[in-house]
Amino acid sequence: MAGVQTCNYTTKAIVSDGIDKGELRKVCTEPTCRVHHPKKQTPKADENFKAEQEKRRREEALANATGIRVQQSIVTAVPVRLMKRDLLFVSEQLLPLLDEKRLEMVARNRSIKAKEGESVAKLLNAFIRKANEGTIGKLIVEAIVLL
């Protein structure tokens, strides 16, 4: 039995399973034995990985908290009744999200027809700049439904 290490906790035991079932063997019965159960050393790379994960988690939490505060500030700044400039801002952000087919549908519902070489998007932007708040509001709702 060359190469088998012994310790103060070694005792004889009968193998209860496997090929050696029923044979007598020496086993260590102490889970804290330094010979048979040395403490596992965590590699330096593992510690660096955990530190990097923790740093990333803190940065994400800070970014989320900052984003929530910014969003709350923006929502607080929105007036009770949206004015034309507010509605123009929303429609100018919303219309580019529509594809060409849906932009044409919105334009057609307002009797806007693009001639050869004209951009439907530009015609709609010109239309909403001249429109009243109610018309712009309806256009925004229609665009949201189409999205």
C-alpha positions in Angstrom: 0.0 0.0 0.0 2.6 2.5 -1.0 1.5 6.1 -1.3 -1.4 5.8 1.2 -1.3 8.5 3.8 -2.4 7.9 7.3 -3.6 10.2 10.1 -4.7 10.0 13.7 -8.4 9.6 12.6 -7.8 6.5 10.4 -9.9 3.5 11.3 -10.9 0.2 9.7 -14.2 -0.1 7.8 -16.0 -2.5 5.6 -16.8 -1.4 2.1 -20.5 -1.5 1.6 -20.9 -0.7 -2.1 -19.0 -1.2 -5.4 -16.4 -3.7 -6.6 -14.7 -3.9 -3.2 -17.9 -4.6 -1.3 -17.3 -6.6 1.9 -13.5 -5.9 2.0 -11.8 -4.3 5.0 -10.3 -0.8 4.3 -8.7 2.0 6.3 -10.7 5.2 6.1 -10.4 8.7 7.6 -13.5 9.5 9.7 -12.6 13.2 10.4 -14.0 15.8 8.0 -11.5 18.4 9.3 -8.4 16.1 8.8 -5.6 18.1 7.2 -4.1 15.0 5.5 -7.2 13.7 3.8 -9.4 16.8 3.5 -7.1 19.8 3.0 -8.8 23.1 2.9 -9.5 24.2 -0.6 -7.7 27.3 -1.6 -9.7 29.7 -3.7 -7.7 30.7 -6.7 -6.8 34.4 -7.1 -8.7 34.5 -10.4 -11.9 33.3 -8.6 -11.5 36.1 -6.1 -11.0 38.7 -8.9 -14.0 37.4 -10.7 -16.2 37.8 -7.6 -14.9 41.3 -6.9 -15.6 42.2 -10.6 -19.1 40.9 -10.3 -19.8 42.8 -7.1 -18.4 46.0 -8.7 -20.6 45.5 -11.8 -23.7 44.8 -9.6 -23.0 48.0 -7.6 -22.6 50.1 -10.8 -25.9 48.7 -12.2 -27.7 49.4 -9.0 -26.4 53.0 -9.0 -27.4 53.4 -12.7 -30.9 52.1 -12.0 -31.4 54.4 -9.0 -30.1 57.4 -11.0 -32.4 56.4 -14.0 -35.4 56.1 -11.7 -34.7 59.6 -10.2 -34.3 61.1 -13.6 -37.5 59.5 -14.8 -39.4 60.8 -11.7 -38.1 64.3 -12.3 -39.2 64.2 -15.9 -42.7 62.9 -15.0 -43.0 65.6 -12.3 -42.2 68.2 -14.9 -45.0 67.2 -17.3 -47.8 69.7 -17.0 -51.3 68.6 -16.2 -52.5 69.6 -19.6 -50.1 69.1 -22.5 -49.4 72.1 -24.6 -48.8 72.0 -28.3 -45.1 72.0 -27.9 -45.3 69.0 -25.7 -47.5 67.2 -28.2 -45.2 68.1 -31.0 -42.2 66.7 -29.0 -44.1 63.4 -28.4 -45.2 63.1 -32.1 -41.7 63.9 -33.4 -40.3 61.1 -31.2 -43.1 58.6 -32.1 -43.4 59.0 -35.9 -39.9 57.8 -36.8 -40.7 54.5 -35.0 -43.3 53.7 -37.6 -42.3 52.0 -40.8 -43.1 53.5 -44.2 -46.3 51.5 -44.7 -47.8 52.7 -41.4 -46.7 56.3 -42.0 -48.6 56.2 -45.2 -51.7 54.9 -43.4 -51.4 57.9 -40.9 -51.0 60.3 -43.8 -53.9 58.8 -45.8 -56.2 59.2 -42.8 -55.4 62.9 -42.9 -55.8 63.2 -46.7 -52.0 63.7 -47.2 -50.7 62.2 -50.4 -47.0 62.1 -51.2 -46.1 62.9 -54.8 -43.2 61.1 -56.5 -40.0 61.7 -54.7 -41.7 63.3 -51.6 -41.2 61.9 -48.1 -44.3 60.9 -46.2 -42.5 61.5 -43.0 -41.6 65.1 -43.9 -45.1 65.8 -45.1 -46.5 64.5 -41.8 -44.1 66.6 -39.8 -45.1 69.7 -41.7 -48.8 68.8 -41.1 -48.4 68.4 -37.3 -46.6 71.7 -37.0 -49.7 73.5 -38.4 -52.3 71.2 -36.6 -54.0 72.0 -33.3 -53.6 70.1 -30.0 -56.6 67.8 -30.6 -55.4 66.8 -34.0 -51.9 66.1 -32.8 -53.3 64.1 -29.8 -55.3 61.9 -32.2 -52.3 61.4 -34.4 -50.3 60.3 -31.4 -52.9 57.8 -30.3 -53.2 56.4 -33.8 -49.4 56.0 -34.1 -49.3 54.2 -30.8 -52.0 51.8 -31.9 -50.1 51.1 -35.1 -47.0 50.4 -33.2 
